[in-house]
Amino acid sequence: DRDTEMAKAIFDSIKELDQSLDLLDTNSVIFRNTMWKVHFSDRFRRSFKRVRTQQSKNSVINVLERLANGWRPRGRSIEFVCENSSKILKQFKVESRYIICSIEIVKDLRGHFQVLKMWDLVPVEDIPQSAKRLDCEFRRYTDEYIACCKEKGFDG
């Protein structure tokens, strides 16, 4: 993965062979050296499997890669209006679906750091149901934890 041409060839081969689900891993070739580490929920993986066309899958992967590299679309991210989840959930439109994600805190040997957690990939009509489900998940988060998730660093 140090050779960018080789990494691109591997990435293109995986897409061409319709093995794109293999790319939804923190250590996959496209997320290994990005600005943000990316984690995927099982629900996101199941939703991704239901995407019918390879072109749509590629669009989702391209947006995920851009998000992992720090891109944030202006005016295209919508904050949720729910009790707990509205504090940290974002949604990004990809064709007819929305990627629902948040910033999470994980711990490894080097300490605590933020990651992008991809929760779901849903059509617009399923957003309220997904937000409600995630709102239940986020009830266990403390205000201190949410403050850490919302912390912003400016690196360049």
Number of C-alpha atoms within 10 A of each C-alpha: 13 7 7 9 10 11 14 14 11 15 17 13 13 15 19 12 9 14 13 19 15 13 16 22 16 17 14 14 17 22 20 15 15 16 16 19 18 25 21 16 14 12 13 21 18 13 15 21 12 11 15 9 10 15 11 16 19 15 14 22 20 14 18 21 18 15 18 21 16 11 12 13 12 6 7 11 16 14 15 20 13 14 13 21 23 17 19 17 24 19 22 22 19 19 10 9 20 21 23 25 22 20 22 19 15 11 9 7 5 6 7 11 15 19 19 19 19 25 23 25 27 22 14 11 9 12 19 13 11 15 22 17 12 19 19 13 12 18 12 10 12 10 12 9 13 18 12 16 19 15 10 9 6 4 5 3
